């Protein structure tokens, strides 16, 4: 190596740092492993039997296990070039989460400026998903940031996230995203995902979000417009959280409308409330409740009520109904990086709302224990 180059080892991940007279660059390797070791699920097959397994349907409860690399180069004047590549896998069997797609969580490159904010292009979280994470899920950051946020991975209360999705799920393909967190606490973001068609806007998604970090309270809202195979879907949401001492309270509302061709318009209204308790010591606790009401909703190819913004089967008719889910968890933190957990949820379906994985049953109980660690 030359005299202006050095190799660094950083706690929490390996980083190769290159320093010269005018610029510094670093590449960090990192990851997370989540294994739901023993899980229990009722109404897990067509006979109504329960199942005891590793994970819920083989998946970890809280976080998709991942490994990745991220990097930054200081270009001077408060401007940095940045990138991230991130892939998801299963600890239970070692398989890739999405076979054939190596970087199925992130693949983007961009710039981060103290003055103009953060601009990234490629495969990445939707803006709506990140804006709503501060109230839609009690397990992430309470404050808005320009980083990507996480929602829980595999359980019966995750489906709320699809109201904040795109034509390609809860991440954009072929997208450009801008985010800016101002010194006064104001947050603004916008995203556009190209449909990559000759007609501009076909199968495209565009999103705008605003928010405010107010210290003990934080609020945000988004508007999302999705074109998916000729069908237009729109959603908006508003919510926030308030922290007092060891208690954090989260609440939010989502509205969705979707074109379904000859089947007519679908209209959804959903709301969520949750509470997280973080006393001194190694334990923390969370409890939450949500309802998702769908009116004139088509079904997907599995026979379940189609998730918002995604494909539906035009030949199966529509139905109206709602699902409600109560969930709770307890974490025991062994260190800053590693924790044990127990968690569970109880879902009840009403009227014509269908979840295919209950095999016609109107309720389902899920329980799990697990371990999560970061490196």
C-alpha positions in Angstrom: 0.0 0.0 0.0 1.1 3.6 -0.6 1.8 6.1 2.1 -1.6 7.7 1.8 -3.5 4.4 2.3 -4.3 2.6 5.6 -6.3 -0.5 6.6 -8.7 -0.2 9.6 -10.7 -2.7 11.5 -13.9 -1.2 12.9 -16.0 -2.8 15.8 -19.3 -3.9 14.5 -18.0 -4.6 11.0 -14.8 -4.7 9.0 -14.0 -1.5 7.2 -11.3 -0.8 4.6 -10.5 2.9 4.8 -8.5 4.7 2.1 -7.1 8.1 3.0 -5.3 10.6 0.8 -4.5 14.2 0.6 -8.0 15.3 -0.6 -10.4 12.4 0.1 -11.2 9.6 2.5 -13.2 6.6 1.6 -14.4 3.6 3.6 -16.2 0.3 3.0 -17.9 -1.5 5.9 -19.0 -5.1 6.0 -21.9 -5.7 8.4 -24.8 -8.0 9.0 -27.6 -9.3 11.2 -28.8 -12.8 12.1 -32.3 -13.5 13.5 -33.3 -17.1 14.3 -36.8 -17.8 15.6 -35.7 -21.1 17.2 -39.1 -22.5 18.3 -42.4 -21.3 16.9 -46.0 -22.4 17.3 -48.9 -21.6 14.9 -52.5 -22.7 15.0 -54.7 -23.5 12.0 -51.5 -24.1 10.1 -53.0 -26.5 7.5 -56.3 -27.5 5.8 -57.1 -29.9 8.7 -56.9 -27.1 11.3 -53.8 -28.6 13.0 -51.1 -26.6 14.8 -47.5 -26.8 13.9 -44.3 -26.4 15.9 -41.4 -25.4 13.8 -38.2 -23.3 13.4 -39.6 -19.9 12.5 -43.1 -18.9 11.2 -43.3 -20.7 7.8 -39.5 -21.0 8.1 -38.9 -17.3 8.5 -37.6 -15.3 11.5 -40.1 -13.2 13.4 -38.5 -9.8 13.8 -35.7 -9.2 11.2 -34.7 -10.6 7.9 -31.2 -12.0 8.4 -28.8 -10.0 6.1 -25.3 -9.3 5.2 -24.1 -6.3 3.2 -21.5 -3.7 2.6 -21.8 0.1 2.6 -19.3 2.8 1.7 -18.7 6.5 1.6 -16.1 8.7 0.0 -15.6 12.3 1.2 -15.6 14.5 -1.9 -15.1 17.7 0.1 -17.3 20.7 0.8 -19.7 18.5 2.9 -20.5 16.2 0.0 -20.0 12.4 0.0 -20.5 9.6 -2.5 -22.3 6.7 -0.9 -23.5 3.2 -1.7 -25.1 0.1 -0.2 -25.4 -3.6 -1.2 -27.4 -5.8 1.0 -28.7 -9.4 0.7 -31.1 -11.4 2.8 -30.9 -15.1 3.8 -32.4 -17.6 6.3 -30.4 -18.9 9.2 -32.8 -21.9 9.5 -31.6 -23.5 6.3 -28.9 -21.2 4.9 -31.0 -20.4 1.8 -31.3 -17.0 0.1 -34.6 -15.3 0.8 -35.1 -14.5 -2.9 -33.3 -17.0 -5.1 -31.9 -15.4 -8.3 -31.7 -12.0 -6.7 -28.4 -11.5 -4.9 -29.0 -8.1 -3.4 -32.7 -8.4 -2.6 -32.7 -5.7 0.2 -30.5 -2.9 -1.2 -28.5 -2.0 -4.3 -28.1 1.7 -4.6 -25.6 4.5 -5.1 -25.8 8.2 -4.5 -24.7 11.4 -2.8 -25.1 12.8 0.7 -24.8 16.5 1.2 -24.9 18.6 4.4 -26.7 21.3 2.3 -28.9 19.5 -0.2 -29.7 16.2 1.6 -29.3 12.6 0.5 -30.0 11.4 -3.1 -29.9 7.7 -3.9 -30.7 5.7 -7.1 -31.3 2.0 -7.6 -33.2 -0.7 -5.5 -34.2 0.6 -2.1 -37.0 1.2 0.5 -40.0 3.1 -0.5 -40.2 6.6 0.9 -43.6 5.9 2.4 -42.3 2.8 4.2 -39.5 4.8 5.9 -41.8 7.7 6.8 -44.4 5.5 8.4 -42.0 3.3 10.3 -41.9 5.6 13.3 -45.6 4.8 14.1 -46.4 1.7 12.1 -44.0 -0.5 13.9 -42.8 -0.1 17.6 -39.5 -1.8 17.1 -37.6 0.8 15.0 -36.4 4.3 15.6 -38.7 6.8 17.2 -37.2 9.7 15.2 -37.2 10.3 11.5 -33.8 9.9 9.8 -32.4 9.8 6.2 -31.5 6.1 6.8 -33.7 3.2 5.7 -36.1 2.0 8.4 -37.1 -1.5 9.3 -40.4 -3.2 10.0 -40.9 -6.6 11.6 -40.3 -9.5 9.3 -42.8 -12.5 9.4 -46.0 -12.3 11.5 -49.7 -11.5 11.2 -49.3 -7.8 11.8 -46.7 -7.0 9.1 -49.3 -6.6 6.4 -49.8 -2.9 7.3 -46.6 -2.1 5.5 -48.0 -2.8 2.1 -50.1 0.4 2.3 -46.7 2.1 2.1 -45.5 0.0 -0.8 -45.0 0.2 -4.6 -45.7 -1.8 -7.7 -42.7 -4.0 -6.7 -43.5 -4.5 -3.1 -42.2 -2.4 -0.2 -39.0 -1.5 -2.0 -38.7 0.5 -5.3 -37.0 -0.9 -8.3 -35.3 1.5 -10.8 -35.9 4.4 -8.3 -34.5 7.8 -7.3 -35.0 9.0 -3.7 -34.3 12.3 -2.0 -34.4 12.8 1.8 -33.5 15.8 3.9 -33.5 16.3 7.7 -33.3 20.0 8.4 -31.6 21.5 11.5 -35.0 22.6 12.9 -36.3 19.0 13.0 -38.3 19.2 9.7 -38.1 16.1 7.5 -38.9 16.0 3.8 -38.6 13.1 1.3 -39.6 12.2 -2.2 -39.3 9.1 -4.4 -39.9 8.1 -8.0 -39.6 4.6 -9.4 -39.4 4.3 -13.2 -41.6 1.7 -14.9 -39.0 1.4 -17.6 -41.5 1.6 -20.4 -41.6 3.7 -23.5 -44.5 5.7 -22.0 -43.3 7.8 -19.1 -45.1 7.1 -15.9 -46.4 3.6 -16.9 -46.0 1.2 -14.0 -44.3 4.0 -12.1 -44.5 5.0 -8.4 -44.1 8.4 -6.9 -44.2 9.3 -3.2 -43.9 12.4 -1.0 -43.4 12.6 2.7 -43.2 15.2 5.4 -42.4 14.9 9.1 -41.1 16.6 12.2 -38.8 15.5 15.0 -40.0 17.3 18.0 -37.9 15.6 20.7 -40.3 13.7 22.9 -42.8 13.6 20.0 -42.3 12.9 16.3 -44.9 13.0 13.5 -44.9 12.1 9.8 -47.2 11.7 6.8 -47.0 10.5 3.2 -48.9 10.4 -0.1 -48.2 7.5 -2.4 -49.3 7.0 -6.1 -48.7 3.6 -7.7 -49.3 2.6 -11.3 -49.4 -1.2 -11.5 -50.2 -2.9 -14.9 -52.6 -0.2 -15.8 -54.2 0.1 -12.4 -53.9 3.2 -10.3 -53.5 2.9 -6.5 -53.3 5.8 -4.0 -52.7 5.8 -0.3 -51.9 8.3 2.4 -51.1 8.0 6.1 -50.4 10.1 9.1 -49.1 9.2 12.5 -46.5 9.7 15.1 -45.1 8.8 18.5 -44.6 10.3 22.0 -42.0 9.2 24.5 -42.2 10.0 28.2 -39.6 8.6 30.5 -39.5 4.8 29.7 -42.8 4.7 27.8 -43.2 5.2 24.0 -46.7 5.4 22.5 -47.2 5.1 18.7 -50.4 5.6 16.7 -51.2 6.0 13.0 -53.9 5.9 10.3 -53.7 4.6 6.7 -56.2 5.1 3.8 -55.9 3.2 0.5 -57.9 3.2 -2.8 -57.1 0.9 -5.7 -58.4 0.4 -9.2 -59.6 -3.1 -10.0 -60.9 -2.7 -13.5 -64.3 -4.3 -13.9 -64.3 -5.3 -10.2 -64.6 -1.6 -9.2 -62.7 0.4 -6.7 -61.3 -1.0 -3.5 -61.2 1.2 -0.4 -59.3 0.4 2.8 -59.0 2.1 6.1 -56.5 0.9 8.7 -55.2 2.1 12.1 -52.6 1.0 14.6 -51.6 1.8 18.1 -48.7 0.3 20.1 -46.7 0.9 23.3 -43.1 0.1 24.1 -41.8 0.0 27.6 -38.0 0.3 28.1 -37.1 0.3 31.8 -33.6 0.3 33.1 -32.0 -3.1 32.9 -31.8 -5.8 30.2 -35.6 -6.2 29.5 -37.9 -4.2 27.2 -41.6 -4.9 26.3 -44.0 -4.0 23.5 -47.7 -4.5 22.9 -49.7 -3.4 19.9 -53.1 -3.6 18.2 -54.3 -2.9 14.6 -57.3 -3.2 12.4 -57.3 -3.3 8.6 -60.7 -2.8 6.9 -61.0 -3.6 3.2 -64.1 -2.8 1.1 -64.7 -4.5 -2.2 -61.2 -6.1 -2.2 -60.2 -8.6 -4.8 -58.2 -11.8 -3.9 -54.7 -12.8 -5.0 -53.7 -16.1 -6.6 -53.5 -17.8 -3.2 -57.2 -17.0 -2.4 -56.4 -14.4 0.2 -57.3 -10.7 0.3 -54.7 -9.1 -1.9 -52.1 -6.9 -0.2 -52.4 -3.2 -1.1 -50.6 -2.1 -4.3 -49.8 -5.6 -5.5 -51.3 -8.0 -8.1 -54.9 -9.4 -7.7 -56.8 -12.1 -9.5 -59.5 -10.4 -11.7 -61.5 -13.7 -11.9 -62.2 -14.4 -8.2 -64.6 -11.6 -7.4 -64.4 -9.3 -4.3 -65.3 -9.2 -0.7 -65.4 -6.8 2.2 -64.3 -7.4 5.8 -61.5 -6.6 8.3 -58.8 -8.3 10.3 -57.6 -7.3 13.7 -54.4 -8.3 15.3 -53.1 -8.1 18.9 -49.3 -8.7 19.4 -46.8 -8.5 22.2 -43.1 -9.2 22.8 -40.4 -9.3 25.5 -36.6 -8.8 24.8 -33.7 -9.7 27.0 -30.6 -7.8 25.9 -27.4 -9.8 26.5 -25.4 -7.0 25.1 -25.7 -4.0 22.7 -25.6 -6.4 19.8 -27.3 -9.6 21.0 -30.7 -10.3 22.5 -33.2 -13.1 23.2 -36.9 -12.7 22.7 -40.3 -14.2 23.1 -43.2 -12.8 21.0 -46.7 -13.7 19.8 -49.8 -12.4 18.0 -53.5 -13.3 17.8 -55.3 -12.5 14.5 -59.0 -12.6 14.0 -60.7 -12.3 10.6 -64.2 -10.8 10.1 -66.7 -11.1 7.2 -65.0 -11.5 3.9 -61.4 -10.8 4.8 -59.3 -13.8 4.0 -55.7 -14.7 4.9 -54.7 -17.8 2.9 -52.3 -19.2 5.6 -55.2 -19.8 8.0 -56.8 -22.3 5.5 -60.3 -21.0 5.9 -60.1 -20.5 9.7 -61.2 -17.2 11.2 -58.4 -16.9 13.7 -54.7 -17.8 14.2 -52.3 -17.7 17.2 -48.6 -17.4 16.6 -45.9 -17.7 19.3 -42.1 -17.8 19.0 -38.8 -17.6 20.8 -35.6 -16.4 19.2 -32.2 -14.9 19.2 -30.9 -11.9 17.2 -27.4 -10.7 16.9 -25.5 -8.1 14.8 -22.0 -7.9 13.4 
